[in-house]
Amino acid sequence: MIEQSPKSPMRKVLIVSLHFPPINTPDMQRTRMALPYLRSFGWEPIVLSAAPNSVEGGVLDPLLEETYPSDIRIIRVRGISARTTRWIGIGSLWLRCGRALRAAGNKLLKSERFDLVFFSTTQFDAFALGPEWKAKFGVPYVLDYQDPWINDYYSRTNTRPPGGWLKFGFSQWCARRREPNVLREAAGVMAVSGSYGPSLARNHPWFDANSVTFLPFGASEADFAVARAHTPIEPLIDFKDGFSHLVYTGRCGPDMSTSLKIVFRAFKSFLAIRPDEAKRIRFHFIGTDYAPRPLGREWAMPVARDEKVEGYVTEQCYRVPYFESLYYLVHASSLIAVGSNDPTYSASKIFPYVLAKRPMLVVFHEKSPVMALASSMNAGLRFSFRDANDIDKIAEEVLKKWFVGGGMNEVIEADLKAFQPYSAESMTRAIAECFGAAVDRHKA
């Protein structure tokens, strides 16, 4: 670890991350993994977040709070309870907690000196606080794009968006009105996908795509030490039952239909030619929907039914605690890493999959950044597709190399040297450099 030089003054950053441990959501991972290292790179973090009981359907994982320093200041705001608003169809965390978060931020920025504000959340409405606080307090801000704010995937593919067309259409109308000013005033922008810079430039021709810092989520080997020592109270999988358990954890959706069809179609062929071996295989899809109980939808099972292999597939569509998901990864017979039909989708789960050190099947769009990352690390047995026309061809390759060829039983040693830039510490170094450049840009 790089030690902070005593001659370098510690700077202070306010991190706005509406979801934060013990709540387990993907968008808190950037902040959580950076907290143990930010001080060593010259930044004192203060986190502004929503209180856990304000997050509707939030999955609690108290172990997450043990993974960052206990003396980090966390300010948690409470807004309107979802029970009060759900009956009129409003569940949005920002609509319920945004006012309280703005007030808490105003109080902090008025009473203390901050060098920077960092917005790391998929609650994009919070980004609009950046120009407001910059004008009021003179503090620069950096945006962290973990998803596109203006998103044309659903209209382009005619795929029904989460929450339906009406709600999504309104959110996109708001995004088109707000994003230009937020981007213009930002001192820095980082993104989990290298495609987001060009996408922002297409939406806003005046924006410089090269100004975006590409920083995928990192992964922490320390998390796996915790996962290996932790057993869920009620495990979803009996790993001692004699079956081969193939595991996928994380978000799923209609945009993953092509990769799922490839895997299931290959397995169906395996059932036809080697039934005795194939019948010892079970697929598990865990934590595939973001919606709280009982609103979660199955995404893998409908594809499994279409391919006539549903008897070998189970899906747990509700979120599970983070360390439980790692438990399933490290104990699985092998891992299934399937990706989106959208080439801009960057699944940072590839890094935990690599650290789990299990046999791994990787099926992603050929232009997905995941394929480039997996190739650079020699991670897993990799197959790429262009569109749905490739399903039969790629399924045949998966059949030969993964099922018949024994790839599902072979651990491919990943190049951990190539992985090092994506470790939590290395990612935090890059974040700190982005912070420093943003402050310098603001001063200039």
N, C-alpha and C positions, 0 to 999 in steps of 0.2 A: 504494500500500500504506500502511496506517495504521501509523505508528511507535509503538513502545511508549514511554509516558511514563517518564522517568527516576525519577519519584516513585512509580511503581507497582511494587511488588516482584514479581519473577518467581515464579509458583507452579508446582508440579511435579505432573504427572499420570502415573500408570502406566497405559499402554494395553495391555490384554490382547487380542491379535489372533493367534489360533493360526496362521492362514495369513498369510504375509508375504513380500514379495519376497526372493529371486528367484522364489518360487512365485507362479504366476499363478492366482488365483481371484477371483471377484467380491467376496467379503467382505473382502478386504484393501484395496479401493479407498478406502474412507472414510478409513482411517488414512494410507495412502500419500499421498493428495492433500492431507491436512491438515498433514503434517509440514513442508513448506516455509514455512508461514504461522503455525503455532501460537505461535512465539516472539514474533512481532510483535504478537500479541494477549495476551501476558503469561503464556504457559504453556510450561514446559520439559517436553518429552515423553520418556519412557523406554518402550520397547516390549518387551513380554514375548511371545514367540512360540515356536512349535515349529520345530526345525531342519528345513531343507528335505528332508534325507534321511529324516525321520520321516513325511513326508506321502506316503501311498501314491498312486502314479500322478501325483504333482505335475508340472505343466508348468513348466519353468524358463524364465525370461525375464530374463537378467542386465541388460538395458537398464532394467528397472524400478528397479534400485538406483541409477541415475543421476538419478532424478527427485526425490530428496529429499536434504537436507543429509547429507554424509558423516560429520559429527560427532555425529549422533543416536545415542544408546546403544540398541543392540538386544541383548537377552538372549535367546538361543535355547536351548531345552531339548531334550534327546534322551530319548525314551521307549523303549518296546519296539518292535522292528522289526515291520512288518506281515508279513514273511516268517515270523516266529516264531508269529504268531497266526492268519494267514489260513487255515491248514489246519483250524482248529476253527471257522471262520466268523466270526471277529472281525477287523474291519478298522477299527473306529471310532478316529479320531485321539484323541478324548478318553480312551477306555478305555486306550489305549496310552501317552498322554503326560500325562494329567491329573495323576497323582501327581507327576511331575517338575515340572510347571508350578506346582502348589500349593507345592511345596518352594521353588522359586526365588522365587515371590512372597512367601512367608513371610520368606525371607532378606532380600529387598529392603526390605520394609515394616518389618522389625525394625531394620535398620541405617541406614535413611535416612528422612527426613521427607517424606511425600507429602501433598498437599492433596486428592487425588482419585484414584480408580481408575475407568477407563473400559473397559467390556467391549464391544468391537466385533468380534463373531464370530458365525457361525451355529452354532458348537459350543455349544449352549445350556447344556449341563451346566456350562460354565465360569461361567455366571451365579451358580451356587450358592456360588461363592467370595466373592461380594459380602457377604452377611450374615456369613459366617465372618470375613472380614478386618475388617469394620466392628466386630464384637464384640471381636476380638483386638487391633486396632491403632487403633480409633477413627477410621478413614478412611472418608469417604462414597464412594458409587459411583454411576455413571450407566450405564444399560443402553441399548444400541443394537439395536433390533429391525429386522433386515434381512429376516426372515421371521417368520411367526407361530410361537411356541413350541408353543402348543396350536392345532392346525390341523384344522378339520373339513371341509376341502374334499374330501378323498378319500372320507370316509364319506358326505358330503352328495351327491356326484355318482356314488358307486359306481365311482370310478376307482382302479385298482390303484396304490398308492403305491410310490415307489422303495424297493427292498429287500424288498418284499412286505408282506402284512398282519401277519404275526406280529411281525416286527422293528419295523414302524411302530407297531403296537398297544402294544408294550412301551414304546417311546419316549414315546408319548402318555400312558401310565399314569404314567411317571416325571414327565412335564411337569406333569400335573395335581396331583401331590403337591408339586412343588418351586416352581412359579411363584408361588403366593400369597405365601409368605414372602419370596421374592426381590423381588417387587414392593413389598410393604409396607415393606421396609427401604431401598429405593432412594431416593436423593436427587434423581434425575432420570431421565426416560425420553425417548429420541428414537426415531423410526421413519422408515423410508423411504417409508411409505404413510400417508396421512391416515386410512385405514380401520382402522389397527391400534389406535388409542385406543378407539373405540367397540367393537371386537372384544374388547379386554381388559376393558372395562366389562361386556360381556355375560357373559363368563366369570367375572368377579369383581365382583359388584354394588357392592361398597364402593369400587371403584377409580374415580377421576375421569378420564374420557376426555379432558377438556380439559387435563389436566396433561402430556399427551404432546406433545413438540415435533416437528412434521413437518419432516423434513430429508431429501429425496431425495439420492442421490449426486450430486455435482457433476461437472464435466468440466473438463479442463485443455487450453487451446489449445496449451500448450507440448508436450503429448504428440503433437500432430499434426505439429509441426515435426520431432520425432524420427521419426515414422512415415513422413513423406514422404522422409526421407533414408535410410530403411532398406528393404532388399529381402530377402525370405526367401531362404534358400539354395536351397530347392526349392519355388517357388510352387505353390499348388494351382490357380491360374487363369492361363491365358495371355491377358492382356488385349490382346494384339496379333493375335489370331487372326481378327478381323473379326466376331465375334459380339457381341451385346449381353449383358453379364453382370449379372444382377440378384442382389444379395448380401444374405444375412442372416447375422449372426454372433451367437453366444451360445446360451444354454440354450433347448432346445425340449422338448416333452413332450406327453403326451396331452391336457393342458389347453389346448393351442393348436390342437386339431383344427378348431374352427369357423373361425378366421381363415385357417388354411392351406387349408381347403376353399374358402373364398371366393376366395382368390387363384388357386388351381389351376383352379377351375371357370370363372372369368373367362378365364383363359388358354386353356382348352379351347375356349371359344366363339370366342376370337380365332383359334385354329388353324383352326376351321371356316370362318370368313368371310374371313380374310386369311392363308392358309397360307404364302405366300412370305415375308411379314414375320415371322410367328410362328416359323418354323423357324430364324430367326437369333437367337432368344432362348435363353439358358441361365440356369437358377436354381441358385444355390449356397447351401447351408446349412452353415455352418462352426462347429465347436465346440459341437455341440448336446447332448452328454451329459457329465455330470460323472464318470462311472465311468472308471477307468483301463483301459488296454488289457489284455486283449482283451474287457473286459466292457461296453464302450459299446454302446448300442442306437440304432438309427435311429428317428427320430420323424417326420421330414418325408417320407421315401420311402414309407412305407405309405400315407399320405394321397395322395401323387402317384400311386401305383399304383391306388388306388381311383378316382381321377379320370381315369385312362388318359393321364397326361402324364409318366410316369416317364422317358421317353427324353430329356426336356429338363431333368431335375433331377439334381443330385448332392448327396450329403450326406457331410460329414466329421464323424463323430460324436464324435471325440476332441477334447479341449481343445487349443487352439493358443496360442502365446505372445501376450501382450496386444498388443504392437506389430505382430505379424503380422496380428492381427485388424483393427487400425486401417489397416494397409496395404491390406487388401482393401476397406475402406470408402472410402478416399480415391481408389482407382483404379477402383471399380466404375462401370459404366454408370449404374446406379441402385440404390437400396437398398430392401429389403423389411423393414418393421418390423411384425411380426405379434405379437399379444398373446394373453393367456390368456382362457379362458372364465370364469375367476374375476375378478370386478370389483375385488377387493382387490389384485390383482397389480400391482406398480409396477415397470415395466422401466426402470431408469435408463439403459439403453443409448440411450434416445431422445436424450440430450444429446450423446454422441459422434456419433450419426447426424446431428444438426443441425450440429455443427462440421465434419463431413466435406464439407458443402456440395455434395451430389449430389442428383439427383432422388430423391424419397422417397415411397413408398407406405406409409401408416400405417393399419393395420386392427386396432382394439382394441375391447374391450367398451365400450359407451357410458358406463358408470359408472367405468371405469378412470381413475385420476388422470393417466395418460399422455395421454388425450384432452384433458383440461383444460389440461395443460402444453403439448401440441403446439399447441392452438388459441391459447393466450396468446402463443405465439412465431410463429404463422403458419407452422408447420413442416410441410412436405410436403403431399401430397394425402391428405386424411383421410377415413376411412370407419369408422363405428361400427355395432356389432350388439348385439342384446339376447340372442339365443340362437340355437340351430341352425335355428330356423324362418326366420331372416332370410338364410340362406345364398344362396338363389337371387336374392333381391331385391338384396342388396348386391353379389353377383357381377356382376349386370347393370350396376350403376352403375360398378363397377371397370372392366368391359369398355369402357364408353362413354368414361369420362374418362381412364383410365390407359393402356389399350392403344390403342384406336381414336382417342381424342382427343389422343394425343401427350403425356400427362402424364409418361410414363416418360422422356421426353427433355427435360423442362423443370425447371430448377433454380428452385425458389421461394425467393426471398431471405427468410430467417428474420429476425425482429426481434431483433437481437443485444442491443438495450437491454433487451428483455424477458427475454433469456437471462441477463443479467448476474447476477441473484440466484442463479443456479445454477452460477456459475463456482466453481472450487476455492477461490479466495480468499474469496468471499462466503460460501460454505458453511462455511469454517473460522471466519469471524467469528461465524456463528450457533452453531457448535459451542462456541466459547469463551464466548459469552454463556450458553449452556446450562450449561457447566461452572461459571461464576461464580454463576449462580442456584442451582445445586445445593449449592455450598459455603456460600452464605448461608443456604439453607434448613436445612442440617445444623447450622450454628451457632445458628440460631434455635430 
